């Protein structure tokens, strides 16, 4: 890029928007020059905090601003596609909140447009930039836990009920993106069941199981109606096992020198199982805010024309799982095949 600073415009000042503003304001090689939101009172609030910033009550006006190089979209899922499409067609790089789009067709269209216009399309799967997930990937890549046999995720809490997407579309992208990042294989099929306890036909509890070509299995438990908040990710290897508890203030990742071996007896219906329990190792983790990593990766990828960690193909894979899961729920847990895409 000719200008050292990437000029950034942000759309959406809801829950996540202010965090993005704070991080873009402090990031290097970029300048947040404009923000947009439909609520003028929010615009006025941030105008007072950042007097030099331009404000727009119509996101289209921000996208049409020729002085903006990149657009960050932090809006509800239903609006992701139209805003990202418009931004790409106006020659902007795009960082979009998870999930990338509300359908596989929409996500694929955005990827095609990004390629056509030679623009970066990145999805904000923030957990990929946490010290915990980085360490987990390092342990797996170093073969410290051996062959992965299973992944079991629980992400539950009380609220917040979303008006436009079910609990899987809201919560599961975090853990599906982690799975796609740390495990090289892609799932071939999904089973999902869910239940709605309100009158809007939007599931507030759901269970998702992913099937692979090998004997690995992944299971996700998501709920908006739990009396406690749990964020736990278990990874079982044939050498060791990992427990990632995001609710832990410091020791978020623990490596258990625990596993089992088995052999068949003469009677094939009977097996001998040998259990091994050893030490627990707590690795040191980076404490850098994950969103700092997201923003820096986005800007670095634009400036250096390199692919980001949370690339568009990974974002598409997440949407493929979510769309298949939704089909499975509506068909009473029927197995739905997932087209393969490599991230």
N, C-alpha and C positions, 0 to 999 in steps of 0.2 A: 504494500500500500504506500502511496506517495506521502500521505500525512502520517506522522508517527502515532497520532492518537486516533483510535477507532471511535467514531461518534455514535453513541448508543441512544436509542429511544426505548422507553419501557411502557408497556400497556398493561394496566391492571394494578390497583393499589389496595387489593384485599389483604388476606392474611400473609401471603408470601411476598407481595410487591415491596413493602417497606424494607424487608431483609435484603432483597436484590438491590434496591436503591443504595442502601448503606454500603454494600460490598462493591458495587460499581463505582461509587464515589471515591473509594479508597484504593481501587485497583490501578495498576500502572498501564501505560500504553492505550488508555481509553478515556473517554470523557462522556459522562451521562449528560446529554444536552436537553432531553425532552421526556415528559411523562404524559400519559393519557389515562383518563378514567371517566366513566359516565357520571360519576357523582362529583359535582363541582366543589362541595365542601372539603372533600379529600384533596383535591387539587390545590385549593387555597391553603390547606394545612402544610403541604409539602413545599409550596411556593414560598411560604414564610421561612421554612427551614433551609431551603436552597434557593435564594433570590434569583440566581442567574439561570435557573432552569426554565425552559419553555413548557407550557401546559396546554393540553388539548382535551376538550370534552368529547371530541369525536376521534376515535382511534384512526380512522381513515386519513384524517388530516396529518397525523404524525407519520403514518406510512408514506404519504405523498411528499413529505419533506425531503427534498433532494440533498440536504446537508447531513442526513442521517445515514450511516453505513450499516448499522445492525439494529434489529428490533428484538426486544425481549418480550415474550408473551406470558403473562401471569394472570390468566383469566379462566373462567370455568371451561370444562372440557368441550362443551358443545360449540364454543366459539374458536377453538384452536385452529381448526382447518381453514376457515374462511380468513382469519387474520394472518395466519402463516402463509397461505396461498397468495394473498394480496401483497404481503411483504416481499416474498420471493420474486413475484412478478414485477415488483418495483425495484429490483436489483439490490435487495437487502439480505444480509446474513440474518439467520434466525436462531434464537435460543428459545425453546418452548417448554412450558411446564409439563410434567408427567400427568397422565399418559399423553403420548404424542398426538393422538387423534382419537376420535370416537369410533373408528372402523379401520379395518385393514386397507380397504380401498382408498380411504382418505390419506392414510399414512404413506401408501405406495405412491399416490399422486404427488405428495409433498417431496418425496425423495426424487422423483422424476423431475420435478420443477427445479429442485436445488442443483441437480446435475446439469440440466439445460442451461441454467443461468450461472453455473459455476460458482455457487454460493454455499456457504457452510450452513448445514441444518443440524442442530444439536438439541438433545433432550436433557432437561434438568433432572436426571436421576441422582439426587444429591448424595444418597448413601454410598455411592461408588467412590466418593471422595473423602469418606471418613477414615480416620486412622485405623478403626476396627476392621473395616472391609479390606483396606489395603493390606493389613497384616494377614488376614485370612487368605487372601489371594496369594500372598508370598509363601505362606505355609503350604498351601496346596500345590503351587508351582514347584516348590522345592521337594515335593513328594514326602513331606513330613507326616501326613496322615494316610498315605497310600491311596489305593483305589477307593473312590467315593461310593458308598453303598446306598446312602439315603440322605435326604435333607428334609427337615421337619421345622416348619415355621409357624409361629403363633403371633399374630398382631391384632390385639383386641383392646377395646376400651369402651367407656360409656360416652356415646356421641362421637362426633358431630354428624347427625343424619344429613345426608346430602340430598338436594331436591331433584337432581338430574341424573345421577349415576348411582349404581348399587355399591355395596361395601367392597366387592372385589375390585371394581374400577377405581375406587378411592384408596384402599389400603394395599392391595396386593402388588401394584406396580413396584413398590419399594423392594419387596422380597424377590419378585420375579426378575427384576433388573440385577439384583445381587447374584442370583442363581446364574443368569446368563453371563455375568461377568467372571465368575469364579469357576464355572464348569463348562468345558469346551463343547460338549454335545448339546444338540437341540432336541427338545421333546418331540415325540411323534404323535401323541394323542393326549387328550385331557378328559377327565371325569369331573363334574362339579355338581354340587347340590346346594340349594339356598332356600331361605324362607323369608317372607315379608310379614312383619307384625303390624304394619300400618296399612292405610287404604290406598297407597299410591303404586302398588305393585313393584316397589323397589326393594330388593333383598337387603336386609340389615344384618343377616348372618349367612355365611357361606363357607363351604369346604371345597377345596380344589386339589386334585391329585394329577400329577403329570407322569406320563409313561414314556420310557426311553427304549431305544433299540437294545441296550444291554440290561442288566439287572438293577440299575439305579432307579430309585423312586423318590419323588418330591411331593410333599404335602403341605398345604397352606390352610390355616384356620384364621378367618377374618370375622370380626364382629364389632358392631357399634353398641352392643347392649351388654357388655361385660361390667360387673361391679368393680373390677380392677383393671389397670392398664398393664398389659404385658407386651413386650417386644423381644421375643426370643427366637433364635435361629440355631438349630442343631445340625451338625454335619458329622455323619458317621463314616469313617474310613476303615479300611481293613487293617491299618496299623494303629491309628490313634483317632480321637474324636475331638471336635471343637464345639464349645458352647459360646454363642455370642448373645449376650444379654444387654441390650441397649439401655435398659433402665438402671444398670449398675453405674454409679458415678465415676468409678475409676477402673475397676477390673472388668472391663466389658468383654474381653476375650479370654477364654481359658482353654488350654490344650490338655486333654486328658490322655494319659498313656494307658488307655483302656480299650480292649477289643475282645474278640472271641474267635476261636478256630473250631472247626468241626470235621468229623469224618464219619462216613457211613459204616455201620456194622455189616455183618454178613446179611442180616435182614435189612433190605433197603429201606424199609419203613422206619427204621430206628437209626438215630445218629448219636454220636458222642460229641458233646460240646465242652470245650475247654475255655474258661473265662480267665482273662488276665486284667488285673487292676494295678496300675503303677502310680507314678507321681503326677501331680497337676502343675502345669507350667503356665504362668501368667506373663505374657510378653508385654514389653513397653510399647505404647501406642503414641502416634503423633496426636497432639492436641489442637492442631490447626483447625479452625472452623471449616466444615465441609464446603460451605457455600463459597468460601474464598477460593477453594480448589475449582469449583464449577466455573466461577467468573474468570479466573486466570486461564483455565483450559480453553474457554470460549475465545478469549482475546488472543491467546497464544496461537490457537489454531487458525484464526483469521489472518494474523500477521505473518505467520510462517507457512500457511497453507498446508497444515498437517492435520490428520484426523484426531478428533478428541477421544477421550476415554468413553464418554457417554455418546457414542455416535448414533446416527440416524438408523442404521441397520439394527442396532441393539434396541432402539426405541420401537422399531417395527416388530421385532420379535415379541416384545412385551404386549403390544396390541394384538398380535396373533393369538397369544395365549388367552388374553382377556375376552376376545371375541368368541373364541372356541368355547371358553368356559361359560359364557352367557348362553350360547346355543345349547350346551349340555344341560344347564339349569332349566331352561325352558322345555327341554325334552326329557325331564325327570332323570337326569344323571346319565344319559346316553353317552357312549364314547364318541368323541369328535376328533377327527384327524386334523393335525396341524401341518400346513405346508412348511417345508424347511427353508430357513433363511439364515445364512451365517452372518454373525455380527463382526 
